[in-house]
């Protein structure tokens, strides 16, 4: 059954919620966090960042059906939240989809009850997200991957070192210090 989207807010809400499905598991989240092509919040240009954050807070207001007094209050709250996120070294490096996920989790009361959309509520949702179980599991997966990569790199370096030592022992490798030197084995030199 296809639903009719009647307002811009409804379409944006649906699109945002579906976008967060891309980081539903710790594995998916780990892939997003470790993808260096994905921009971090602090890497977004200032005006784009403010507009994006305003949209996310408006979406939060729409989803929770809580009210903000007026547009000026919303703009002030957005500026304060942006400032708080940019000042916190852990929060500012979140990806935009993580911040959206934090706000959606907050809206569904995963971080406890709240009684309005305020600066404290929004920043509290983002801070709580930093210690959310799924995010901690994703960070653990990333650490395991890095350890595995380092182990693989050390093994490759050891194999290279062992090969050089074997070549030195057999006389096929004579170290030189010139940057223009082209390394050839004895066999390659005799053929030339």
N, C-alpha and C positions, 0 to 999 in steps of 0.2 A: 504494500500500500504506500503510494507516494503522497507525502504531505505537501500541502500548499504553504509556501512561505509568504507571509503577508506584509512583513515590514523589514526594513533594512536591519534593525536590531536583531530580529529573529534569524535572518539569513547569516548575519555575522556570528551570532551565538552558535548556530548549528555548525558553521564552518570551523570555528575555533575549537569546539568540542571534538569534532571529527579529527582535526589536526593533532589533538593531544593523544589520539589513539595510536599515533606513530611512536609514542614513547610509553606504551602501556606496560611493558615488561622491563626488568632491570637490564636485560641484554640490549633491547632497543634503545633505552636511555643511555647506556654505556657507549653505544655506537654514535649517538648524537653528540654526547659530551666530548668524545675523543676525535670527532671529525673536525679538523682544523679549518675546513671550508665554511663551517657554520659560524656566523658572527655571534659574538658575545654582546651582552647588553651594553657594556662600556665601549664597544667598538662602533656602535651605531652613532651616526652624526647627531649632534645635540638636538636640533629641531625635529628630526625624524624620530629620535628616541622619545622626546616629549609627546609628540603626536601619537606614537604607538602606545605609550604608557597611558595616555588619556583614553584611548580607545579601549584598552584592557580594563581600566577602572570603570568606564561607562558600561562595558559588557558585564562586569561584576555587579554593578548596580542593577542592570536589566535582569540578570539571572536571579539575583536574590530578592528583587523587588523592594530593595531598601532605597531610600531617597537621600539625596544631597540637597541642601537648601537651595543653592543656585549655581549658575555656571562659574561665577567668580570663586566660590568656595571650592568647586571641583578643580579649577585651574590651580588654585593655591595648594590644594591637597596633592595634586599630581606633581607639582614642582617640589614639594616637600618629600614625597616618596622617591622621586628621581634623585634628589640630593642624598637621601639616606642610602639608597641602593648604591650610588656612585661612591659614597664614603666607606662602604663596607667591602673589604677585599674579597670576601666570599660571595656576596650577593652580586657584585658588579660583573663577575665573570660567568654568571648564569647565562644560558641561551634564552632568547625570547620565549621559546616554546616551554622551557622549564618555568619561567615566571608565570606564563599563562596557566600551566598545570598547577602551580602553587595556588593561584587565585581560584581556580576551579575546585581544587581540593578544599580550600578554605570555605568556599561557598557551600560545599556539601557538608560542612562542619567536621571534616576529618581532623582539624586542628582545634576543635572545641567550639563552644557556642560563641556567637558574637551578636551584637545588638545594633549594628549600623555599619555603614561603610565610612570609615575614618582613616586618617593617616596611620594610626596605631593598628587598626585592623589589617590594612593592606600590607604594611611592613611586617606585621606579625605573621601573616600567611607566608610571606616569602622567607622569613627567618625559620619558621617551622618546617618549611619544605627542605631546607638545607640538611635537617636531621631526619627526614622521612626515610623509612625503611627501604623503599625502592631505590632512592638516590644513594643511600649508603651501600646497598648491594651493587649498584652500578659502579660506584667508585672502587669497590673491592675488585670487581671484574676488570676494570681498567688497570688497577695495580697488578693483578695476576698476569694480564697481557704484557705489561711492561717488563715484569720480571722474566717472563718467558722470552721476550725479545732480547733482553740483555744477556740471558743465558745463551741464546742462539748466537748472538754477536760474539760473545767470549769464545764459544766453541769454534766459530769460523776463524777468529783471530788466532786461536791456538793451532788449528790445522794449517794455517798459512805460515805461522812461525815454525812449526814442525817441518813443513815442506822446505822452507828456506834452510833450516838446519841440515836436512838430508842432502840438499843440493850443495851446501858448503862442504859437507863431509865427502861427497863424491867428486868435488872439484868442478861441478857444473855451475856454481854460483860464486862469483867474485864480487863482493860489494864495492861499488864506486860511489863517489860523492857528487858527481856532476849532475846537474838537472837535465842535461841533454842526453844522458846515457840511455841506450836502448838495451834492455836486458835480453840476452840470448843464451841458450844452453850451449854446451860444447858442440853438440850435434848440429845445431843451427849455424854455429860459427864455422865448422868444417865444411858444411855444404856451400857456404857463401864464397 
